[in-house]
């Protein structure tokens, strides 16, 4: 496997995971799965969904499914937490700016 294939796998699998977990496009899917306690938790968790997305996409890219699931899970979880932290910091700074005005 070439490095470009590996980078493509990482970006596409973590992107697909974050689309499923956080996007407005996938909100009907998440609402549909909220009826089941197990599926509702699975589809709303970046780390949990990343395991399954990575395992499925590993067959297309020819990567070991266990390794691919781990990589996607960790990468998706890291990106999701980074974005959440950046949004929290931005909201906090915005509140402080509005208080000073």
N, CA, C and O atoms as a GROMACS GRO file, in nm:
protein
  404
    1UNK      N    1   0.085  -0.117   0.000
    1UNK     CA    2   0.000   0.000   0.000
    1UNK      C    3   0.090   0.124   0.000
    1UNK      O    4   0.187   0.133   0.075
    2UNK      N    5   0.055   0.215  -0.085
    2UNK     CA    6   0.129   0.341  -0.094
    2UNK      C    7   0.084   0.436   0.015
    2UNK      O    8  -0.025   0.424   0.069
    3UNK      N    9   0.170   0.531   0.046
    3UNK     CA   10   0.139   0.631   0.147
    3UNK      C   11   0.016   0.712   0.107
    3UNK      O   12  -0.066   0.746   0.193
    4UNK      N   13   0.002   0.744  -0.020
    4UNK     CA   14  -0.116   0.820  -0.064
    4UNK      C   15  -0.245   0.742  -0.043
    4UNK      O   16  -0.348   0.800  -0.008
    5UNK      N   17  -0.239   0.610  -0.064
    5UNK     CA   18  -0.357   0.527  -0.039
    5UNK      C   19  -0.393   0.527   0.110
    5UNK      O   20  -0.510   0.532   0.146
    6UNK      N   21  -0.291   0.521   0.194
    6UNK     CA   22  -0.314   0.520   0.338
    6UNK      C   23  -0.373   0.655   0.384
    6UNK      O   24  -0.466   0.657   0.465
    7UNK      N   25  -0.319   0.764   0.334
    7UNK     CA   26  -0.372   0.897   0.369
    7UNK      C   27  -0.515   0.912   0.318
    7UNK      O   28  -0.600   0.966   0.387
    8UNK      N   29  -0.540   0.863   0.197
    8UNK     CA   30  -0.676   0.867   0.143
    8UNK      C   31  -0.771   0.787   0.231
    8UNK      O   32  -0.882   0.831   0.258
    9UNK      N   33  -0.727   0.669   0.275
    9UNK     CA   34  -0.810   0.589   0.364
    9UNK      C   35  -0.840   0.664   0.494
    9UNK      O   36  -0.955   0.670   0.537
   10UNK      N   37  -0.736   0.720   0.555
   10UNK     CA   38  -0.755   0.791   0.682
   10UNK      C   39  -0.852   0.908   0.668
   10UNK      O   40  -0.943   0.924   0.750
   11UNK      N   41  -0.833   0.988   0.566
   11UNK     CA   42  -0.919   1.106   0.548
   11UNK      C   43  -1.062   1.067   0.511
   11UNK      O   44  -1.157   1.125   0.562
   12UNK      N   45  -1.076   0.969   0.422
   12UNK     CA   46  -1.212   0.933   0.379
   12UNK      C   47  -1.289   0.860   0.489
   12UNK      O   48  -1.408   0.884   0.506
   13UNK      N   49  -1.224   0.773   0.562
   13UNK     CA   50  -1.296   0.699   0.666
   13UNK      C   51  -1.330   0.789   0.784
   13UNK      O   52  -1.440   0.780   0.839
   14UNK      N   53  -1.238   0.877   0.824
   14UNK     CA   54  -1.272   0.967   0.935
   14UNK      C   55  -1.374   1.071   0.890
   14UNK      O   56  -1.460   1.111   0.969
   15UNK      N   57  -1.367   1.114   0.765
   15UNK     CA   58  -1.467   1.207   0.713
   15UNK      C   59  -1.606   1.145   0.708
   15UNK      O   60  -1.705   1.208   0.746
   16UNK      N   61  -1.613   1.020   0.662
   16UNK     CA   62  -1.742   0.951   0.657
   16UNK      C   63  -1.798   0.931   0.798
   16UNK      O   64  -1.918   0.943   0.820
   17UNK      N   65  -1.710   0.901   0.891
   17UNK     CA   66  -1.755   0.884   1.030
   17UNK      C   67  -1.812   1.012   1.086
   17UNK      O   68  -1.918   1.012   1.147
   18UNK      N   69  -1.741   1.123   1.065
   18UNK     CA   70  -1.789   1.250   1.118
   18UNK      C   71  -1.916   1.298   1.049
   18UNK      O   72  -1.999   1.365   1.111
   19UNK      N   73  -1.932   1.264   0.922
   19UNK     CA   74  -2.057   1.296   0.853
   19UNK      C   75  -2.172   1.220   0.916
   19UNK      O   76  -2.279   1.276   0.939
   20UNK      N   77  -2.152   1.093   0.945
   20UNK     CA   78  -2.257   1.014   1.008
   20UNK      C   79  -2.290   1.061   1.149
   20UNK      O   80  -2.407   1.062   1.189
   21UNK      N   81  -2.188   1.102   1.224
   21UNK     CA   82  -2.207   1.135   1.365
   21UNK      C   83  -2.257   1.277   1.387
   21UNK      O   84  -2.339   1.300   1.476
   22UNK      N   85  -2.210   1.373   1.309
   22UNK     CA   86  -2.238   1.514   1.342
   22UNK      C   87  -2.312   1.594   1.237
   22UNK      O   88  -2.364   1.701   1.270
   23UNK      N   89  -2.320   1.549   1.114
   23UNK     CA   90  -2.373   1.635   1.008
   23UNK      C   91  -2.526   1.644   1.011
   23UNK      O   92  -2.595   1.557   1.064
   24UNK      N   93  -2.573   1.749   0.954
   24UNK     CA   94  -2.718   1.769   0.940
   24UNK      C   95  -2.774   1.674   0.835
   24UNK      O   96  -2.891   1.636   0.841
   25UNK      N   97  -2.692   1.638   0.739
   25UNK     CA   98  -2.736   1.547   0.632
   25UNK      C   99  -2.777   1.411   0.688
   25UNK      O  100  -2.874   1.351   0.642
   26UNK      N  101  -2.703   1.363   0.786
   26UNK     CA  102  -2.728   1.231   0.843
   26UNK      C  103  -2.823   1.234   0.963
   26UNK      O  104  -2.844   1.131   1.027
   27UNK      N  105  -2.879   1.350   0.994
   27UNK     CA  106  -2.968   1.357   1.111
   27UNK      C  107  -3.091   1.267   1.098
   27UNK      O  108  -3.134   1.212   1.200
   28UNK      N  109  -3.151   1.248   0.979
   28UNK     CA  110  -3.263   1.151   0.972
   28UNK      C  111  -3.220   1.009   1.007
   28UNK      O  112  -3.297   0.934   1.068
   29UNK      N  113  -3.099   0.971   0.970
   29UNK     CA  114  -3.049   0.837   1.004
   29UNK      C  115  -3.032   0.826   1.155
   29UNK      O  116  -3.069   0.725   1.215
   30UNK      N  117  -2.975   0.931   1.217
   30UNK     CA  118  -2.956   0.927   1.362
   30UNK      C  119  -3.091   0.923   1.435
   30UNK      O  120  -3.106   0.851   1.533
   31UNK      N  121  -3.189   1.000   1.388
   31UNK     CA  122  -3.322   0.999   1.452
   31UNK      C  123  -3.387   0.862   1.437
   31UNK      O  124  -3.453   0.815   1.530
   32UNK      N  125  -3.369   0.799   1.323
   32UNK     CA  126  -3.425   0.667   1.300
   32UNK      C  127  -3.363   0.564   1.395
   32UNK      O  128  -3.433   0.476   1.446
   33UNK      N  129  -3.234   0.575   1.417
   33UNK     CA  130  -3.165   0.479   1.503
   33UNK      C  131  -3.177   0.511   1.651
   33UNK      O  132  -3.144   0.428   1.735
   34UNK      N  133  -3.225   0.631   1.685
   34UNK     CA  134  -3.244   0.665   1.826
   34UNK      C  135  -3.352   0.580   1.893
   34UNK      O  136  -3.359   0.575   2.016
   35UNK      N  137  -3.435   0.515   1.814
   35UNK     CA  138  -3.538   0.428   1.871
   35UNK      C  139  -3.478   0.307   1.942
   35UNK      O  140  -3.538   0.252   2.034
   36UNK      N  141  -3.361   0.266   1.899
   36UNK     CA  142  -3.292   0.155   1.962
   36UNK      C  143  -3.181   0.210   2.052
   36UNK      O  144  -3.103   0.294   2.008
   37UNK      N  145  -3.174   0.165   2.174
   37UNK     CA  146  -3.074   0.217   2.268
   37UNK      C  147  -2.933   0.188   2.219
   37UNK      O  148  -2.846   0.275   2.225
   38UNK      N  149  -2.909   0.067   2.169
   38UNK     CA  150  -2.775   0.030   2.126
   38UNK      C  151  -2.736   0.103   1.999
   38UNK      O  152  -2.626   0.158   1.991
   39UNK      N  153  -2.824   0.105   1.898
   39UNK     CA  154  -2.792   0.173   1.774
   39UNK      C  155  -2.785   0.324   1.792
   39UNK      O  156  -2.706   0.391   1.725
   40UNK      N  157  -2.866   0.377   1.882
   40UNK     CA  158  -2.862   0.521   1.909
   40UNK      C  159  -2.729   0.564   1.966
   40UNK      O  160  -2.674   0.668   1.929
   41UNK      N  161  -2.676   0.484   2.058
   41UNK     CA  162  -2.543   0.514   2.114
   41UNK      C  163  -2.435   0.496   2.009
   41UNK      O  164  -2.339   0.574   2.005
   42UNK      N  165  -2.448   0.396   1.925
   42UNK     CA  166  -2.348   0.367   1.824
   42UNK      C  167  -2.337   0.480   1.722
   42UNK      O  168  -2.226   0.523   1.690
   43UNK      N  169  -2.447   0.529   1.672
   43UNK     CA  170  -2.444   0.629   1.565
   43UNK      C  171  -2.413   0.769   1.616
   43UNK      O  172  -2.378   0.856   1.537
   44UNK      N  173  -2.423   0.793   1.745
   44UNK     CA  174  -2.394   0.925   1.801
   44UNK      C  175  -2.255   0.934   1.862
   44UNK      O  176  -2.220   1.036   1.922
   45UNK      N  177  -2.175   0.831   1.850
   45UNK     CA  178  -2.041   0.827   1.908
   45UNK      C  179  -1.938   0.817   1.796
   45UNK      O  180  -1.939   0.721   1.718
   46UNK      N  181  -1.848   0.916   1.787
   46UNK     CA  182  -1.749   0.916   1.680
   46UNK      C  183  -1.654   0.797   1.690
   46UNK      O  184  -1.614   0.740   1.588
   47UNK      N  185  -1.620   0.761   1.810
   47UNK     CA  186  -1.527   0.649   1.829
   47UNK      C  187  -1.595   0.516   1.792
   47UNK      O  188  -1.534   0.432   1.727
   48UNK      N  189  -1.719   0.499   1.832
   48UNK     CA  190  -1.791   0.373   1.804
   48UNK      C  191  -1.820   0.359   1.655
   48UNK      O  192  -1.798   0.253   1.597
   49UNK      N  193  -1.870   0.465   1.596
   49UNK     CA  194  -1.902   0.461   1.453
   49UNK      C  195  -1.775   0.444   1.372
   49UNK      O  196  -1.775   0.377   1.268
   50UNK      N  197  -1.665   0.505   1.416
   50UNK     CA  198  -1.538   0.494   1.346
   50UNK      C  199  -1.488   0.352   1.335
   50UNK      O  200  -1.427   0.314   1.235
   51UNK      N  201  -1.513   0.273   1.438
   51UNK     CA  202  -1.471   0.132   1.432
   51UNK      C  203  -1.538   0.062   1.315
   51UNK      O  204  -1.472  -0.009   1.238
   52UNK      N  205  -1.668   0.081   1.301
   52UNK     CA  206  -1.741   0.010   1.197
   52UNK      C  207  -1.716   0.068   1.059
   52UNK      O  208  -1.706  -0.007   0.962
   53UNK      N  209  -1.705   0.198   1.049
   53UNK     CA  210  -1.673   0.259   0.920
   53UNK      C  211  -1.535   0.216   0.873
   53UNK      O  212  -1.516   0.181   0.757
   54UNK      N  213  -1.438   0.217   0.964
   54UNK     CA  214  -1.303   0.173   0.929
   54UNK      C  215  -1.298   0.027   0.888
   54UNK      O  216  -1.228  -0.009   0.794
   55UNK      N  217  -1.372  -0.057   0.959
   55UNK     CA  218  -1.373  -0.200   0.924
   55UNK      C  219  -1.434  -0.222   0.786
   55UNK      O  220  -1.384  -0.304   0.709
   56UNK      N  221  -1.541  -0.152   0.755
   56UNK     CA  222  -1.606  -0.169   0.624
   56UNK      C  223  -1.517  -0.114   0.512
   56UNK      O  224  -1.501  -0.178   0.409
   57UNK      N  225  -1.460   0.005   0.534
   57UNK     CA  226  -1.378   0.066   0.430
   57UNK      C  227  -1.244  -0.007   0.412
   57UNK      O  228  -1.180   0.009   0.308
   58UNK      N  229  -1.203  -0.085   0.510
   58UNK     CA  230  -1.076  -0.158   0.498
   58UNK      C  231  -1.080  -0.259   0.384
   58UNK      O  232  -0.976  -0.288   0.324
   59UNK      N  233  -1.196  -0.312   0.355
   59UNK     CA  234  -1.206  -0.410   0.248
   59UNK      C  235  -1.182  -0.346   0.112
   59UNK      O  236  -1.124  -0.408   0.023
   60UNK      N  237  -1.226  -0.222   0.096
   60UNK     CA  238  -1.202  -0.151  -0.030
   60UNK      C  239  -1.054  -0.116  -0.046
   60UNK      O  240  -0.999  -0.128  -0.155
   61UNK      N  241  -0.991  -0.073   0.062
   61UNK     CA  242  -0.852  -0.030   0.056
   61UNK      C  243  -0.753  -0.144   0.078
   61UNK      O  244  -0.632  -0.124   0.060
   62UNK      N  245  -0.799  -0.261   0.114
   62UNK     CA  246  -0.711  -0.376   0.132
   62UNK      C  247  -0.624  -0.367   0.257
   62UNK      O  248  -0.507  -0.406   0.256
   63UNK      N  249  -0.681  -0.316   0.365
   63UNK     CA  250  -0.610  -0.303   0.492
   63UNK      C  251  -0.669  -0.405   0.589
   63UNK      O  252  -0.786  -0.443   0.576
   64UNK      N  253  -0.591  -0.448   0.683
   64UNK     CA  254  -0.640  -0.536   0.788
   64UNK      C  255  -0.755  -0.466   0.860
   64UNK      O  256  -0.738  -0.354   0.908
   65UNK      N  257  -0.874  -0.529   0.868
   65UNK     CA  258  -0.990  -0.462   0.928
   65UNK      C  259  -0.971  -0.420   1.073
   65UNK      O  260  -1.025  -0.318   1.114
   66UNK      N  261  -0.896  -0.495   1.150
   66UNK     CA  262  -0.876  -0.459   1.291
   66UNK      C  263  -0.790  -0.334   1.302
   66UNK      O  264  -0.822  -0.243   1.380
   67UNK      N  265  -0.684  -0.329   1.225
   67UNK     CA  266  -0.597  -0.211   1.227
   67UNK      C  267  -0.672  -0.090   1.171
   67UNK      O  268  -0.662   0.020   1.226
   68UNK      N  269  -0.746  -0.109   1.062
   68UNK     CA  270  -0.821   0.000   1.002
   68UNK      C  271  -0.927   0.053   1.097
   68UNK      O  272  -0.947   0.174   1.106
   69UNK      N  273  -0.996  -0.036   1.168
   69UNK     CA  274  -1.098   0.006   1.263
   69UNK      C  275  -1.036   0.089   1.375
   69UNK      O  276  -1.092   0.190   1.416
   70UNK      N  277  -0.921   0.046   1.424
   70UNK     CA  278  -0.852   0.119   1.530
   70UNK      C  279  -0.809   0.257   1.482
   70UNK      O  280  -0.831   0.357   1.551
   71UNK      N  281  -0.747   0.262   1.366
   71UNK     CA  282  -0.699   0.391   1.312
   71UNK      C  283  -0.814   0.487   1.292
   71UNK      O  284  -0.805   0.603   1.332
   72UNK      N  285  -0.922   0.442   1.230
   72UNK     CA  286  -1.036   0.528   1.204
   72UNK      C  287  -1.101   0.573   1.333
   72UNK      O  288  -1.140   0.689   1.346
   73UNK      N  289  -1.113   0.483   1.428
   73UNK     CA  290  -1.175   0.517   1.555
   73UNK      C  291  -1.097   0.626   1.627
   73UNK      O  292  -1.156   0.725   1.672
   74UNK      N  293  -0.968   0.610   1.638
   74UNK     CA  294  -0.884   0.707   1.709
   74UNK      C  295  -0.880   0.840   1.634
   74UNK      O  296  -0.891   0.946   1.695
   75UNK      N  297  -0.865   0.834   1.503
   75UNK     CA  298  -0.857   0.957   1.424
   75UNK      C  299  -0.990   1.034   1.428
   75UNK      O  300  -0.990   1.156   1.445
   76UNK      N  301  -1.100   0.965   1.412
   76UNK     CA  302  -1.231   1.031   1.415
   76UNK      C  303  -1.259   1.092   1.552
   76UNK      O  304  -1.309   1.204   1.562
   77UNK      N  305  -1.226   1.017   1.656
   77UNK     CA  306  -1.247   1.066   1.792
   77UNK      C  307  -1.162   1.190   1.818
   77UNK      O  308  -1.209   1.287   1.878
   78UNK      N  309  -1.036   1.188   1.773
   78UNK     CA  310  -0.946   1.302   1.792
   78UNK      C  311  -0.996   1.426   1.719
   78UNK      O  312  -0.997   1.535   1.775
   79UNK      N  313  -1.036   1.409   1.595
   79UNK     CA  314  -1.086   1.522   1.516
   79UNK      C  315  -1.214   1.577   1.578
   79UNK      O  316  -1.231   1.698   1.590
   80UNK      N  317  -1.303   1.488   1.618
   80UNK     CA  318  -1.430   1.531   1.679
   80UNK      C  319  -1.404   1.611   1.807
   80UNK      O  320  -1.467   1.715   1.828
   81UNK      N  321  -1.315   1.563   1.892
   81UNK     CA  322  -1.284   1.635   2.016
   81UNK      C  323  -1.215   1.767   1.989
   81UNK      O  324  -1.242   1.866   2.057
   82UNK      N  325  -1.127   1.773   1.891
   82UNK     CA  326  -1.060   1.897   1.855
   82UNK      C  327  -1.160   2.002   1.807
   82UNK      O  328  -1.153   2.118   1.847
   83UNK      N  329  -1.253   1.961   1.723
   83UNK     CA  330  -1.354   2.054   1.672
   83UNK      C  331  -1.445   2.100   1.785
   83UNK      O  332  -1.479   2.219   1.792
   84UNK      N  333  -1.485   2.010   1.873
   84UNK     CA  334  -1.568   2.049   1.988
   84UNK      C  335  -1.495   2.147   2.078
   84UNK      O  336  -1.555   2.243   2.126
   85UNK      N  337  -1.366   2.124   2.102
   85UNK     CA  338  -1.289   2.216   2.185
   85UNK      C  339  -1.276   2.353   2.119
   85UNK      O  340  -1.289   2.455   2.186
   86UNK      N  341  -1.252   2.355   1.989
   86UNK     CA  342  -1.241   2.482   1.917
   86UNK      C  343  -1.374   2.558   1.922
   86UNK      O  344  -1.375   2.680   1.937
   87UNK      N  345  -1.486   2.487   1.908
   87UNK     CA  346  -1.617   2.552   1.917
   87UNK      C  347  -1.643   2.607   2.057
   87UNK      O  348  -1.699   2.715   2.071
   88UNK      N  349  -1.603   2.534   2.159
   88UNK     CA  350  -1.621   2.581   2.296
   88UNK      C  351  -1.538   2.705   2.324
   88UNK      O  352  -1.585   2.800   2.387
   89UNK      N  353  -1.414   2.705   2.277
   89UNK     CA  354  -1.328   2.822   2.295
   89UNK      C  355  -1.385   2.941   2.221
   89UNK      O  356  -1.386   3.052   2.274
   90UNK      N  357  -1.432   2.919   2.098
   90UNK     CA  358  -1.489   3.029   2.020
   90UNK      C  359  -1.614   3.085   2.087
   90UNK      O  360  -1.633   3.207   2.091
   91UNK      N  361  -1.698   2.999   2.140
   91UNK     CA  362  -1.820   3.045   2.208
   91UNK      C  363  -1.784   3.123   2.334
   91UNK      O  364  -1.847   3.224   2.364
   92UNK      N  365  -1.684   3.076   2.408
   92UNK     CA  366  -1.641   3.145   2.529
   92UNK      C  367  -1.584   3.282   2.495
   92UNK      O  368  -1.616   3.380   2.563
   93UNK      N  369  -1.501   3.291   2.393
   93UNK     CA  370  -1.446   3.420   2.352
   93UNK      C  371  -1.554   3.514   2.302
   93UNK      O  372  -1.550   3.634   2.328
   94UNK      N  373  -1.651   3.459   2.230
   94UNK     CA  374  -1.762   3.541   2.182
   94UNK      C  375  -1.842   3.598   2.298
   94UNK      O  376  -1.882   3.715   2.294
   95UNK      N  377  -1.866   3.519   2.401
   95UNK     CA  378  -1.938   3.568   2.521
   95UNK      C  379  -1.860   3.678   2.590
   95UNK      O  380  -1.918   3.777   2.635
   96UNK      N  381  -1.728   3.662   2.600
   96UNK     CA  382  -1.646   3.764   2.665
   96UNK      C  383  -1.644   3.894   2.586
   96UNK      O  384  -1.643   4.002   2.644
   97UNK      N  385  -1.643   3.883   2.455
   97UNK     CA  386  -1.646   4.004   2.372
   97UNK      C  387  -1.778   4.077   2.389
   97UNK      O  388  -1.781   4.200   2.398
   98UNK      N  389  -1.888   4.000   2.392
   98UNK     CA  390  -2.020   4.063   2.408
   98UNK      C  391  -2.035   4.126   2.546
   98UNK      O  392  -2.103   4.228   2.558
   99UNK      N  393  -1.975   4.070   2.651
   99UNK     CA  394  -1.982   4.126   2.784
   99UNK      C  395  -1.907   4.259   2.795
   99UNK      O  396  -1.948   4.347   2.870
  100UNK      N  397  -1.799   4.273   2.722
  100UNK     CA  398  -1.719   4.394   2.727
  100UNK      C  399  -1.783   4.509   2.651
  100UNK      O  400  -1.751   4.624   2.678
  101UNK      N  401  -1.871   4.482   2.559
  101UNK     CA  402  -1.932   4.588   2.479
  101UNK      C  403  -2.038   4.662   2.552
  101UNK      O  404  -2.098   4.754   2.497
   0.00000   0.00000   0.00000
